[in-house]
Amino acid sequence: MNRLLLLFLLLALTLARPAAAQIYRATDPLAHTYSIVARDPLTGDLAVAVQSHWFSVGTSVSWAEAGVGAIATQSFTNKSFGPRGLALLRGGKSAREALDELLRTDEGRDVRQVAIVDNQGRVATHTGAKCIDFAGHRQGNQFSVQANMMLTEKVPDAMAQAFDNNARLPLPERLLRALDAAQAVGGDIRGRQSAALLMVRGKATAEPWTDRLVDLRVDDHAEPLRELDRLLRLYRAYEHMNAGDLAVEKNDVPGAIREYEAAEKLFPQNLEMQYWHAISLANKQRLPEALKLLKPIFRQEPNWRTLTGRLPKVGLLTVSEAALHQILTLK
């Protein structure tokens, strides 16, 4: 049989074979993982958090929109469930209705794991029959935790318990405690690599650029949860920094000092936090205290001294010429 005839026969057999439904594409992430979706009953804020032994898990698993809902799509991940699910919620579907619609049109539903919380706190979760053990989920008051390819079957219960036990914490910190609890009982059987935390407002505003409240990702790290916790604490510190800047705009120097001090306490080694605290003290005519802070800053990074000379021009440093000279000539 010549080669041309053989190729013809193989092509004929291929065309005669029934087409298999496509449930996985090479570009889709294998985000076997554990996650949590939740709504804060007090503020209405919506959030999703996740950790996995997969690079940049936050770009595929976690989705949220202010005033709409939060979604985690994982296992053999169908990323379209994120934007499509939010569109269904935005159109008036409940979490359950949206999830049912997504699964109805998905031939790969048996290998998917999906969780949705809507803007009323209703939750819906699906763990496909062919998700890799240990796999499961637990639902609670306005939250759902879900996991697959875990080392032990204890992960969902541990996450749910940790979330319930930390109700006094702000929502992002509660989500991290749930992720920590999953890791403490074994977590992902493959280990760990990335994590993410996303929180949006419970109600959309006329300024959508302010509606995403927390958006933190650790794409590749030996201890992604520890790094995510550090980033969240840094985020809280910069909340104080932003409040301090706002106080400066309002000429509220005492308020600025309070906020910059609070930021500095959270991250005492951060030069910028120390620097603006010092500048606020100088503006309050507390020059000796300001000089004490500025001296080691200038030694460690001389560019801060250069920046200081530029501040009077824009009104951010309002000291006398003599005081400015003392600052700029610090040894």
C-alpha positions as CSV (number, residue, x, y, z in Angstrom):
1,M,0.0,0.0,0.0
2,N,1.5,3.3,-1.0
3,R,1.8,6.2,1.4
4,L,-0.8,8.3,-0.3
5,L,-3.4,5.6,-0.1
6,L,-2.6,5.0,3.6
7,L,-3.0,8.7,4.4
8,F,-6.3,8.7,2.6
9,L,-7.6,5.7,4.6
10,L,-6.5,7.3,7.9
11,L,-8.2,10.5,7.0
12,A,-11.4,8.7,6.2
13,L,-11.4,6.8,9.5
14,T,-10.9,10.1,11.4
15,L,-13.8,11.8,9.6
16,A,-16.0,8.8,10.2
17,R,-15.3,8.7,14.0
18,P,-17.9,10.7,16.1
19,A,-16.5,14.0,17.4
20,A,-15.7,14.0,21.1
21,A,-16.9,17.0,23.2
22,Q,-14.0,19.2,24.0
23,I,-13.7,19.6,27.8
24,Y,-10.1,20.7,28.1
25,R,-7.8,22.9,26.0
26,A,-4.0,23.1,26.3
27,T,-4.4,26.8,27.2
28,D,-6.6,26.1,30.2
29,P,-5.0,26.1,33.6
30,L,-5.0,22.9,35.7
31,A,-5.9,24.9,38.8
32,H,-6.5,22.1,41.3
33,T,-6.7,24.1,44.4
34,Y,-8.7,25.3,47.5
35,S,-10.7,28.5,47.6
36,I,-13.4,30.5,49.4
37,V,-16.1,32.8,48.1
38,A,-17.9,35.0,50.7
39,R,-20.1,38.0,51.3
40,D,-19.7,40.2,54.4
41,P,-23.1,40.4,56.1
42,L,-22.3,43.8,57.6
43,T,-20.9,45.6,54.6
44,G,-22.1,43.5,51.7
45,D,-18.6,43.4,50.3
46,L,-17.9,40.3,48.1
47,A,-14.6,38.4,48.0
48,V,-12.8,35.3,46.7
49,A,-9.4,33.9,47.9
50,V,-7.4,31.0,46.6
51,Q,-4.1,29.1,46.9
52,S,-2.8,26.4,44.6
53,H,0.3,24.6,43.4
54,W,-0.1,26.3,40.0
55,F,1.5,29.4,38.6
56,S,-0.5,32.7,38.9
57,V,-3.7,31.0,40.2
58,G,-5.4,34.4,40.7
59,T,-5.6,35.0,36.9
60,S,-7.8,32.0,36.4
61,V,-9.7,31.0,39.5
62,S,-10.9,34.3,41.1
63,W,-13.5,36.6,39.7
64,A,-15.7,39.3,41.3
65,E,-17.7,42.4,40.4
66,A,-19.0,45.1,42.7
67,G,-22.7,44.8,43.4
68,V,-22.9,41.5,41.5
69,G,-21.0,38.6,43.0
70,A,-17.8,36.5,43.4
71,I,-16.9,33.3,41.6
72,A,-14.2,30.7,42.0
73,T,-13.7,28.3,39.0
74,Q,-11.1,25.6,39.5
75,S,-10.1,21.9,39.0
76,F,-9.9,21.5,35.2
77,T,-10.7,25.2,35.0
78,N,-13.2,26.7,32.6
79,K,-12.1,30.3,32.8
80,S,-15.2,31.4,30.9
81,F,-17.3,30.6,34.0
82,G,-15.9,33.8,35.6
83,P,-17.0,36.5,33.1
84,R,-20.1,34.4,32.0
85,G,-21.2,33.8,35.5
86,L,-20.9,37.4,36.5
87,A,-22.9,38.4,33.4
88,L,-25.7,36.0,34.5
89,L,-25.7,37.4,38.0
90,R,-25.7,40.9,36.6
91,G,-28.7,40.0,34.5
92,G,-30.7,39.0,37.6
93,K,-29.9,35.3,38.0
94,S,-29.4,33.9,41.5
95,A,-26.1,32.1,42.4
96,R,-27.9,28.8,41.9
97,E,-29.5,29.8,38.6
98,A,-26.2,31.1,37.3
99,L,-24.3,28.0,38.2
100,D,-27.0,25.7,36.7
101,E,-26.8,27.6,33.4
102,L,-23.0,27.4,33.3
103,L,-23.0,23.7,33.9
104,R,-25.9,23.0,31.5
105,T,-23.8,24.1,28.6
106,D,-20.5,22.5,29.7
107,E,-19.6,19.0,28.6
108,G,-16.8,19.0,31.1
109,R,-19.0,19.5,34.2
110,D,-17.8,16.3,35.8
111,V,-14.2,17.7,36.1
112,R,-15.1,21.2,37.1
113,Q,-15.4,22.7,40.6
114,V,-17.2,26.0,40.8
115,A,-18.5,28.3,43.6
116,I,-20.6,31.4,43.4
117,V,-21.9,33.9,46.0
118,D,-24.3,36.6,44.8
119,N,-25.0,40.1,46.0
120,Q,-27.7,38.8,48.4
121,G,-25.3,36.3,50.0
122,R,-26.8,33.2,48.3
123,V,-24.3,30.6,47.5
124,A,-24.1,27.7,45.0
125,T,-21.3,25.2,44.6
126,H,-20.5,22.3,42.3
127,T,-17.9,19.6,42.7
128,G,-17.8,17.4,39.7
129,A,-17.9,13.6,40.1
130,K,-14.5,13.3,38.4
131,C,-12.6,15.9,40.4
132,I,-9.4,14.4,41.8
133,D,-9.6,13.2,45.4
134,F,-9.7,14.5,48.0
135,A,-12.4,16.8,46.6
136,G,-15.4,18.5,48.2
137,H,-17.0,21.6,49.4
138,R,-18.9,23.1,52.4
139,Q,-21.4,25.9,52.5
140,G,-22.1,28.3,55.4
141,N,-23.8,31.6,56.1
142,Q,-23.0,33.6,52.9
143,F,-19.9,31.7,52.0
144,S,-18.7,28.5,50.4
145,V,-15.3,26.7,50.6
146,Q,-14.2,24.2,48.0
147,A,-11.1,22.1,47.4
148,N,-9.8,19.4,45.1
149,M,-6.6,17.3,44.8
150,M,-6.1,17.8,48.6
151,L,-3.8,15.7,50.7
152,T,-6.6,14.9,53.1
153,E,-10.4,15.1,53.2
154,K,-10.2,17.5,56.2
155,V,-9.7,20.7,54.1
156,P,-13.3,21.9,53.5
157,D,-14.3,21.4,57.1
158,A,-11.2,23.1,58.4
159,M,-11.7,26.1,56.1
160,A,-15.4,26.5,57.1
161,Q,-14.6,26.3,60.8
162,A,-11.8,28.9,60.5
163,F,-14.0,31.3,58.6
164,D,-16.8,31.0,61.2
165,N,-14.4,31.3,64.1
166,N,-12.9,34.6,62.9
167,A,-16.1,36.6,62.4
168,R,-14.6,39.5,64.3
169,L,-12.0,40.1,61.6
170,P,-12.4,42.1,58.4
171,L,-13.5,40.0,55.5
172,P,-10.0,39.8,53.7
173,E,-8.3,38.6,57.0
174,R,-11.1,36.1,57.5
175,L,-10.5,34.6,54.1
176,L,-6.8,34.3,54.7
177,R,-7.5,32.5,58.0
178,A,-9.6,30.0,56.0
179,L,-6.7,29.4,53.6
180,D,-4.3,29.0,56.4
181,A,-6.6,26.4,58.0
182,A,-6.6,24.4,54.7
183,Q,-2.8,24.4,54.6
184,A,-2.6,23.4,58.2
185,V,-4.4,20.1,57.5
186,G,-2.4,19.3,54.4
187,G,-3.6,21.5,51.6
188,D,-2.8,20.8,48.0
189,I,-1.2,17.4,47.7
190,R,1.4,18.8,45.2
191,G,2.5,21.6,47.6
192,R,2.0,25.3,47.1
193,Q,3.0,28.0,44.6
194,S,0.6,30.9,44.2
195,A,-2.3,32.6,46.0
196,A,-4.7,35.5,45.4
197,L,-7.2,37.7,47.3
198,L,-9.9,39.8,45.6
199,M,-12.6,41.9,47.3
200,V,-15.1,44.3,45.7
201,R,-17.8,46.6,47.1
202,G,-21.2,45.2,47.9
203,K,-22.8,48.0,45.8
204,A,-21.3,49.5,42.7
205,T,-20.7,53.2,42.8
206,A,-20.5,56.0,40.2
207,E,-16.7,55.7,40.5
208,P,-16.0,52.1,39.3
209,W,-12.3,52.6,39.7
210,T,-12.9,52.6,43.5
211,D,-15.1,49.5,43.6
212,R,-12.2,47.0,43.7
213,L,-11.2,47.3,47.3
214,V,-8.4,44.6,47.6
215,D,-6.7,42.9,44.7
216,L,-3.5,41.0,45.8
217,R,-1.7,38.2,44.0
218,V,1.3,36.1,44.7
219,D,2.1,34.4,41.4
220,D,5.2,32.3,42.4
221,H,6.5,31.9,45.9
222,A,7.7,29.2,48.2
223,E,5.3,30.4,50.9
224,P,2.4,32.1,49.0
225,L,0.1,32.4,52.0
226,R,2.7,34.0,54.2
227,E,3.5,36.4,51.4
228,L,-0.2,37.1,50.8
229,D,-0.6,37.9,54.5
230,R,2.4,40.3,54.3
231,L,0.9,42.0,51.3
232,L,-2.4,42.4,53.0
233,R,-0.7,44.0,56.1
234,L,1.2,46.3,53.7
235,Y,-2.1,47.2,52.0
236,R,-3.5,48.1,55.5
237,A,-0.4,50.2,56.1
238,Y,-0.9,52.1,52.9
239,E,-4.5,52.7,53.8
240,H,-3.1,54.8,56.6
241,M,-0.6,56.4,54.2
242,N,-3.5,57.4,51.9
243,A,-5.4,58.8,54.9
244,G,-2.3,60.7,55.9
245,D,-2.0,62.2,52.4
246,L,-5.7,63.2,52.5
247,A,-5.1,64.9,55.8
248,V,-2.2,66.8,54.3
249,E,-4.5,68.0,51.5
250,K,-7.0,69.3,54.1
251,N,-4.1,71.0,56.0
252,D,-4.8,68.6,58.9
253,V,-1.2,68.1,60.1
254,P,-2.1,66.4,63.4
255,G,-4.3,63.9,61.5
256,A,-1.5,63.3,59.0
257,I,0.9,62.6,61.8
258,R,-1.5,60.1,63.4
259,E,-2.0,58.2,60.1
260,Y,1.7,58.1,59.1
261,E,2.6,56.9,62.6
262,A,0.0,54.1,62.3
263,A,1.5,53.1,58.9
264,E,5.0,53.2,60.2
265,K,4.1,50.9,63.2
266,L,2.8,48.3,60.7
267,F,6.0,48.4,58.6
268,P,8.7,50.2,60.6
269,Q,11.5,49.4,58.0
270,N,9.6,51.1,55.1
271,L,11.5,54.3,54.4
272,E,8.7,56.0,52.7
273,M,6.4,55.6,55.7
274,Q,9.1,57.0,57.9
275,Y,9.8,59.8,55.6
276,W,6.3,61.3,55.3
277,H,5.9,60.9,59.0
278,A,9.0,63.0,59.4
279,I,7.8,65.6,56.9
280,S,4.5,65.9,58.8
281,L,6.4,66.5,62.0
282,A,8.5,69.2,60.4
283,N,5.3,70.9,59.1
284,K,4.0,70.9,62.6
285,Q,7.1,72.7,63.8
286,R,8.4,69.6,65.6
287,L,11.8,69.9,63.8
288,P,14.0,68.0,66.3
289,E,11.7,64.9,66.0
290,A,11.7,65.3,62.2
291,L,15.5,65.5,62.1
292,K,15.8,62.4,64.2
293,L,13.8,60.4,61.7
294,L,15.3,61.9,58.6
295,K,18.9,61.4,59.5
296,P,19.0,57.6,59.0
297,I,16.7,57.9,56.0
298,F,19.1,60.2,54.2
299,R,22.1,58.0,55.1
300,Q,20.4,54.9,53.8
301,E,19.0,56.5,50.6
302,P,20.4,60.0,49.6
303,N,17.6,60.5,47.0
304,W,15.2,61.3,49.9
305,R,17.3,64.3,50.7
306,T,17.1,65.4,47.0
307,L,13.3,64.9,47.1
308,T,13.0,67.0,50.2
309,G,14.5,70.0,48.5
310,R,11.7,69.9,45.9
311,L,8.8,69.8,48.4
312,P,8.6,73.5,49.3
313,K,7.9,74.4,45.7
314,V,4.6,72.4,45.8
315,G,3.7,73.3,49.4
316,L,4.3,69.9,50.9
317,L,7.1,71.2,53.2
318,T,6.2,74.5,54.9
319,V,9.2,75.3,57.0
320,S,11.4,78.4,57.3
321,E,14.6,78.7,55.1
322,A,16.6,78.1,58.2
323,A,14.8,74.9,59.1
324,L,15.0,73.7,55.5
325,H,18.8,74.3,55.6
326,Q,19.0,72.2,58.7
327,I,17.1,69.4,57.1
328,L,19.1,69.4,53.8
329,T,22.5,69.6,55.6
330,L,21.9,66.7,58.0
331,K,25.0,64.6,58.5
